Amino acid sequence: MDCLGCSLANKNDQVHVVFEDDYVCCFLDHDPYNEGHVLILPKQHIYDVEELDENIANAIMRASMLLSKAIKRLFNPDGITICQNGGIFNELTHYHMHVVPRYKDQSFATFYSGEDNYIEEDINLMETKRKLIDAVNEIIN
């Protein structure tokens, strides 16, 4: 089975990695809701949340905490939405978690509708990647 999520998580396709460990790969969403929108994917093929083992689940939560701290330092959002879509709503057919900075007056519903694009200009993913990697390294060290 060809799995886009496996290909992305194992860097067989081009991704902008901001953090990884033995279990997960975290990279910028190619079409971000806001600058700093990151996806967390397990490197092992997993379709839905109930398939996670303890090590992978813990790695996902540790990564979401680390990335939330880095995003708050860099972008000063009013909040962060962390979410996962399962079943037929899992468009990658591979478990993934979104970590999304959000700002006042941004409805959660628009995150899923795709109607509103809050980014006014093209985001330089390479620059965002560099900033997030630096922030993550500051937190780790």
Short mmCIF file of the C-alpha atoms (twelve columns), coordinates in Angstrom:
data_MODEL
# 
_entry.id   MODEL 
# 
loop_
_atom_site.group_PDB 
_atom_site.id 
_atom_site.type_symbol 
_atom_site.label_atom_id 
_atom_site.label_alt_id 
_atom_site.label_comp_id 
_atom_site.label_asym_id 
_atom_site.label_seq_id 
_atom_site.Cartn_x 
_atom_site.Cartn_y 
_atom_site.Cartn_z 
_atom_site.pdbx_PDB_model_num 
ATOM 1   C CA . MET A 1   0.000   0.000  0.000  1 
ATOM 2   C CA . ASP A 2   1.307   3.444  -0.921 1 
ATOM 3   C CA . CYS A 3   0.683   5.807  1.969  1 
ATOM 4   C CA . LEU A 4   1.266   9.524  1.529  1 
ATOM 5   C CA . GLY A 5   1.550   9.952  5.316  1 
ATOM 6   C CA . CYS A 6   4.283   7.293  5.544  1 
ATOM 7   C CA . SER A 7   6.118   8.938  2.673  1 
ATOM 8   C CA . LEU A 8   5.922   12.352 4.348  1 
ATOM 9   C CA . ALA A 9   6.772   11.116 7.861  1 
ATOM 10  C CA . ASN A 10  9.812   9.240  6.595  1 
ATOM 11  C CA . LYS A 11  10.919  12.154 4.375  1 
ATOM 12  C CA . ASN A 12  10.548  10.260 1.106  1 
ATOM 13  C CA . ASP A 13  8.692   13.355 -0.121 1 
ATOM 14  C CA . GLN A 14  9.898   16.887 0.476  1 
ATOM 15  C CA . VAL A 15  8.772   18.268 3.836  1 
ATOM 16  C CA . HIS A 16  9.896   21.188 5.994  1 
ATOM 17  C CA . VAL A 17  10.883  19.298 9.152  1 
ATOM 18  C CA . VAL A 18  10.993  21.373 12.335 1 
ATOM 19  C CA . PHE A 19  11.421  18.498 14.826 1 
ATOM 20  C CA . GLU A 20  11.719  14.731 14.827 1 
ATOM 21  C CA . ASP A 21  12.627  11.881 17.127 1 
ATOM 22  C CA . ASP A 22  12.632  8.088  16.789 1 
ATOM 23  C CA . TYR A 23  8.828   7.942  16.647 1 
ATOM 24  C CA . VAL A 24  7.506   11.117 14.987 1 
ATOM 25  C CA . CYS A 25  8.289   13.618 12.280 1 
ATOM 26  C CA . CYS A 26  6.949   17.169 12.667 1 
ATOM 27  C CA . PHE A 27  6.815   19.450 9.657  1 
ATOM 28  C CA . LEU A 28  5.121   22.572 8.369  1 
ATOM 29  C CA . ASP A 29  1.740   22.193 6.707  1 
ATOM 30  C CA . HIS A 30  2.202   22.932 2.990  1 
ATOM 31  C CA . ASP A 31  -1.010  25.022 3.006  1 
ATOM 32  C CA . PRO A 32  -0.997  26.548 6.507  1 
ATOM 33  C CA . TYR A 33  -4.004  28.012 8.245  1 
ATOM 34  C CA . ASN A 34  -1.598  30.454 9.914  1 
ATOM 35  C CA . GLU A 35  2.169   30.756 9.891  1 
ATOM 36  C CA . GLY A 36  3.571   28.068 12.176 1 
ATOM 37  C CA . HIS A 37  0.893   25.438 11.386 1 
ATOM 38  C CA . VAL A 38  2.668   22.113 12.006 1 
ATOM 39  C CA . LEU A 39  1.712   18.473 11.426 1 
ATOM 40  C CA . ILE A 40  2.921   15.653 13.691 1 
ATOM 41  C CA . LEU A 41  3.022   12.212 12.059 1 
ATOM 42  C CA . PRO A 42  4.234   8.899  13.446 1 
ATOM 43  C CA . LYS A 43  6.978   7.356  11.329 1 
ATOM 44  C CA . GLN A 44  5.266   3.970  11.619 1 
ATOM 45  C CA . HIS A 45  2.079   3.520  9.592  1 
ATOM 46  C CA . ILE A 46  -0.892  4.130  11.863 1 
ATOM 47  C CA . TYR A 47  -4.335  4.952  10.558 1 
ATOM 48  C CA . ASP A 48  -6.313  5.981  13.626 1 
ATOM 49  C CA . VAL A 49  -5.785  7.046  17.229 1 
ATOM 50  C CA . GLU A 50  -6.736  3.712  18.820 1 
ATOM 51  C CA . GLU A 51  -3.838  2.047  16.980 1 
ATOM 52  C CA . LEU A 52  -1.214  4.157  18.771 1 
ATOM 53  C CA . ASP A 53  1.054   2.342  21.180 1 
ATOM 54  C CA . GLU A 54  2.238   4.017  24.372 1 
ATOM 55  C CA . ASN A 55  5.640   5.079  22.987 1 
ATOM 56  C CA . ILE A 56  4.213   6.724  19.879 1 
ATOM 57  C CA . ALA A 57  1.337   8.352  21.762 1 
ATOM 58  C CA . ASN A 58  3.778   9.812  24.299 1 
ATOM 59  C CA . ALA A 59  6.076   11.042 21.514 1 
ATOM 60  C CA . ILE A 60  3.135   12.776 19.807 1 
ATOM 61  C CA . MET A 61  2.104   14.513 23.031 1 
ATOM 62  C CA . ARG A 62  5.692   15.545 23.868 1 
ATOM 63  C CA . ALA A 63  6.092   16.963 20.361 1 
ATOM 64  C CA . SER A 64  2.778   18.852 20.595 1 
ATOM 65  C CA . MET A 65  3.871   20.423 23.889 1 
ATOM 66  C CA . LEU A 66  7.300   21.380 22.521 1 
ATOM 67  C CA . LEU A 67  5.871   22.836 19.322 1 
ATOM 68  C CA . SER A 68  3.186   24.752 21.232 1 
ATOM 69  C CA . LYS A 69  5.882   26.421 23.331 1 
ATOM 70  C CA . ALA A 70  7.939   27.286 20.247 1 
ATOM 71  C CA . ILE A 71  4.914   28.634 18.349 1 
ATOM 72  C CA . LYS A 72  3.889   30.796 21.319 1 
ATOM 73  C CA . ARG A 73  7.407   32.277 21.526 1 
ATOM 74  C CA . LEU A 74  7.571   33.053 17.838 1 
ATOM 75  C CA . PHE A 75  4.091   34.109 16.809 1 
ATOM 76  C CA . ASN A 76  2.388   35.194 20.053 1 
ATOM 77  C CA . PRO A 77  -0.987  33.661 19.108 1 
ATOM 78  C CA . ASP A 78  -4.086  34.158 21.210 1 
ATOM 79  C CA . GLY A 79  -4.373  30.385 21.399 1 
ATOM 80  C CA . ILE A 80  -3.315  27.134 19.811 1 
ATOM 81  C CA . THR A 81  -5.616  24.498 18.374 1 
ATOM 82  C CA . ILE A 82  -4.343  20.935 18.554 1 
ATOM 83  C CA . CYS A 83  -6.530  18.474 16.702 1 
ATOM 84  C CA . GLN A 84  -6.643  15.142 14.914 1 
ATOM 85  C CA . ASN A 85  -9.189  13.913 12.380 1 
ATOM 86  C CA . GLY A 86  -9.955  10.207 12.269 1 
ATOM 87  C CA . GLY A 87  -11.854 7.785  10.108 1 
ATOM 88  C CA . ILE A 88  -13.172 9.146  6.834  1 
ATOM 89  C CA . PHE A 89  -11.969 12.625 7.856  1 
ATOM 90  C CA . ASN A 90  -8.326  11.498 7.867  1 
ATOM 91  C CA . GLU A 91  -7.365  12.780 4.429  1 
ATOM 92  C CA . LEU A 92  -3.836  11.325 4.612  1 
ATOM 93  C CA . THR A 93  -5.077  7.853  5.646  1 
ATOM 94  C CA . HIS A 94  -2.246  8.092  8.192  1 
ATOM 95  C CA . TYR A 95  -2.604  9.401  11.743 1 
ATOM 96  C CA . HIS A 96  -1.587  13.041 12.025 1 
ATOM 97  C CA . MET A 97  -2.077  15.829 14.514 1 
ATOM 98  C CA . HIS A 98  -2.329  19.532 13.661 1 
ATOM 99  C CA . VAL A 99  -0.761  22.187 15.899 1 
ATOM 100 C CA . VAL A 100 -2.205  25.501 14.731 1 
ATOM 101 C CA . PRO A 101 -1.630  29.001 16.100 1 
ATOM 102 C CA . ARG A 102 -4.884  30.987 16.127 1 
ATOM 103 C CA . TYR A 103 -5.814  34.567 16.762 1 
ATOM 104 C CA . LYS A 104 -8.820  36.438 18.102 1 
ATOM 105 C CA . ASP A 105 -11.784 36.440 15.710 1 
ATOM 106 C CA . GLN A 106 -10.639 33.258 13.927 1 
ATOM 107 C CA . SER A 107 -13.511 30.815 14.138 1 
ATOM 108 C CA . PHE A 108 -12.624 27.166 14.679 1 
ATOM 109 C CA . ALA A 109 -15.229 26.303 12.041 1 
ATOM 110 C CA . THR A 110 -13.237 28.133 9.355  1 
ATOM 111 C CA . PHE A 111 -10.261 25.885 10.060 1 
ATOM 112 C CA . TYR A 112 -12.291 23.017 8.635  1 
ATOM 113 C CA . SER A 113 -14.275 24.873 5.994  1 
ATOM 114 C CA . GLY A 114 -11.288 26.290 4.148  1 
ATOM 115 C CA . GLU A 115 -13.411 29.353 3.391  1 
ATOM 116 C CA . ASP A 116 -11.166 31.854 5.139  1 
ATOM 117 C CA . ASN A 117 -7.479  32.058 4.521  1 
ATOM 118 C CA . TYR A 118 -6.000  34.117 7.324  1 
ATOM 119 C CA . ILE A 119 -2.606  34.378 5.708  1 
ATOM 120 C CA . GLU A 120 -2.571  37.623 3.758  1 
ATOM 121 C CA . GLU A 121 0.540   36.854 1.752  1 
ATOM 122 C CA . ASP A 122 2.558   33.822 0.831  1 
ATOM 123 C CA . ILE A 123 4.455   32.339 3.729  1 
ATOM 124 C CA . ASN A 124 8.128   31.607 3.165  1 
ATOM 125 C CA . LEU A 125 8.133   28.042 4.499  1 
ATOM 126 C CA . MET A 126 11.940  27.930 4.561  1 
ATOM 127 C CA . GLU A 127 12.068  31.023 6.778  1 
ATOM 128 C CA . THR A 128 9.292   29.716 9.052  1 
ATOM 129 C CA . LYS A 129 11.136  26.394 9.274  1 
ATOM 130 C CA . ARG A 130 14.374  28.118 10.306 1 
ATOM 131 C CA . LYS A 131 12.615  30.205 12.966 1 
ATOM 132 C CA . LEU A 132 10.766  27.190 14.415 1 
ATOM 133 C CA . ILE A 133 13.898  25.016 14.489 1 
ATOM 134 C CA . ASP A 134 15.754  27.788 16.346 1 
ATOM 135 C CA . ALA A 135 12.904  28.166 18.850 1 
ATOM 136 C CA . VAL A 136 12.661  24.397 19.397 1 
ATOM 137 C CA . ASN A 137 16.430  24.172 19.970 1 
ATOM 138 C CA . GLU A 138 16.292  27.035 22.494 1 
ATOM 139 C CA . ILE A 139 13.598  25.185 24.446 1 
ATOM 140 C CA . ILE A 140 15.390  21.833 24.324 1 
ATOM 141 C CA . ASN A 141 18.755  23.277 25.297 1 
# 
